[in-house]
Amino acid sequence: MIKQMEEIFRTEFSTDVLETTVLNHKRMVVKIRPAALLEIVNFLTEDRRYRFIIASGVSHPEHFEILYHLSDDTKGYILSIQVELPAEKPEIESLANLVPAANWIEREIHDLFGITFLNHPNMVPLIASGNWGPDEHPYATQGRRGIVAGSAAEGSSSGQKENSRLRNINKDL
């Protein structure tokens, strides 16, 4: 039962686990300190035979969040390991050396959000830059709140320029 895994996290990683949320009898989210990521994922993949599925990034106004999704295929459990990274310096150790399947998704998250994966074996751009510059990350929302909705509705020139730019991007699609 997933409750047993929750207890293991609370006892084995008591200083690194910030919060656990049991979503149902086979699904749990475990929020951890970023520094504990490699140790916890190693425990799950080596000791408990969990399989890395994918990672996903989320941009919040004050921080970034990465969710690492792992599965125990024999029991049908899915664990999501959640870390929060500060917006001003979003970086975390790469999983790619421990879990090779994390290589491309970490590169994609870097391209889209600007999160740095320390010690990544091949941190070269994965996604063509398209309509954004080399130091721009289109899914990183910090500092860009309300540009289109607020400014354009008020008729400001910056909002109109942004809407015009977005229309031009859509034409290219």
C-alpha positions in Angstrom: 0.0 0.0 0.0 1.2 3.5 -0.8 0.8 4.4 2.9 3.8 2.1 3.6 5.9 4.2 1.2 4.8 7.3 3.0 6.0 5.9 6.3 9.4 4.9 4.7 9.9 8.5 3.5 9.0 9.9 6.9 11.5 7.6 8.7 14.3 7.1 6.2 14.4 10.7 4.9 12.9 12.7 7.8 15.1 15.7 7.3 14.8 15.8 3.5 11.0 15.2 3.1 9.1 18.4 3.6 5.6 17.1 2.9 3.8 14.0 1.6 0.4 14.0 0.0 -1.4 10.7 -0.7 -3.7 11.3 -3.6 -5.2 7.8 -3.6 -4.2 4.2 -2.8 -1.6 4.1 -5.6 -0.5 7.8 -6.0 1.6 10.1 -3.8 3.4 13.4 -4.1 6.6 13.8 -2.0 8.0 17.3 -1.6 11.7 17.2 -0.8 14.7 19.4 -0.3 16.4 19.8 -3.7 19.8 18.7 -2.2 18.2 15.2 -1.5 17.1 14.5 -5.0 19.9 12.1 -6.1 19.8 10.2 -2.8 16.0 9.7 -2.9 15.8 8.8 -6.6 18.7 6.4 -6.1 16.8 4.8 -3.2 13.7 4.5 -5.3 15.3 3.2 -8.5 17.9 0.9 -6.9 16.4 -0.3 -3.6 12.7 -0.2 -4.5 12.9 -0.8 -8.3 10.9 2.2 -9.3 11.2 3.3 -12.9 11.7 6.9 -14.0 8.8 8.0 -16.2 9.3 11.7 -16.9 9.8 15.0 -15.3 7.8 18.2 -15.7 8.5 21.8 -14.9 6.2 24.5 -13.6 6.9 28.2 -13.4 5.5 30.2 -10.5 6.0 33.9 -9.9 8.5 33.4 -7.1 9.9 29.9 -7.9 10.2 27.0 -10.2 8.9 23.5 -9.5 10.0 20.2 -11.0 8.0 17.0 -10.5 9.9 13.8 -11.1 7.4 11.0 -11.8 8.4 7.4 -11.0 6.5 4.1 -11.2 6.5 0.8 -9.3 5.2 -1.2 -12.2 4.7 -4.4 -10.1 2.3 -2.6 -7.7 1.0 0.1 -10.0 2.2 2.9 -7.7 3.2 6.3 -9.1 5.3 8.7 -7.0 5.9 12.3 -7.9 9.0 13.8 -6.3 8.5 17.5 -6.1 11.2 20.1 -5.7 11.0 23.9 -5.6 13.9 26.0 -6.9 14.3 29.8 -6.4 13.5 32.0 -9.4 16.7 33.9 -9.0 19.0 30.9 -9.3 17.1 27.8 -10.5 19.5 24.9 -10.4 19.6 21.3 -9.3 21.8 18.3 -9.7 21.1 16.4 -12.9 19.5 12.9 -12.7 20.9 12.0 -16.1 24.1 10.3 -14.7 22.0 8.2 -12.3 19.0 7.7 -14.6 20.0 8.0 -18.3 16.3 8.4 -19.3 16.3 11.9 -17.7 18.8 13.2 -20.2 16.5 14.7 -22.9 13.8 15.9 -20.5 16.3 17.8 -18.5 17.5 19.4 -21.6 14.0 20.3 -22.6 13.2 21.8 -19.2 16.4 23.8 -19.4 15.4 25.2 -22.9 11.9 26.1 -21.9 12.3 27.2 -18.3 16.0 28.1 -17.9 16.6 25.7 -15.1 20.2 24.6 -14.8 20.9 20.9 -14.3 24.3 20.7 -12.7 26.7 18.0 -13.9 24.4 17.1 -16.9 26.5 15.0 -19.4 25.3 16.8 -22.5 23.5 20.1 -21.8 23.2 21.3 -25.4 20.0 22.9 -26.7 17.4 20.3 -27.6 14.7 22.6 -28.9 15.3 25.0 -31.8 15.0 28.5 -30.4 12.3 29.5 -32.8 11.1 33.0 -32.0 13.0 33.5 -28.7 16.6 34.5 -28.1 19.4 32.3 -26.7 18.9 33.5 -23.1 15.1 33.6 -23.3 13.1 30.7 -21.9 9.4 30.9 -23.1 7.9 29.0 -20.2 9.6 31.0 -17.4 6.9 33.4 -16.3 8.9 35.4 -13.7 8.8 39.1 -14.6 6.3 38.6 -17.4 3.0 38.5 -15.5 0.1 40.4 -17.2 1.9 41.5 -20.3 -0.8 40.4 -22.8 -3.9 40.4 -20.7 -3.4 43.5 -18.6 -1.4 45.8 -20.8 -3.2 45.1 -24.1 -6.6 45.6 -22.6 -5.6 49.0 -21.3 -4.3 49.9 -24.8 -0.6 50.4 -23.7 2.0 50.4 -26.5 3.9 47.6 -24.8 0.8 45.4 -24.7 0.0 46.1 -28.3 3.5 45.3 -29.3 3.3 42.0 -27.4 0.0 41.1 -29.0 1.4 41.9 -32.5 4.4 39.8 -31.8 2.2 36.9 -30.7 0.1 37.2 -33.8 3.2 37.0 -36.0 4.4 33.9 -34.1 1.0 32.3 -34.7 1.2 33.0 -38.5 4.5 31.1 -38.6 2.9 28.0 -37.0 
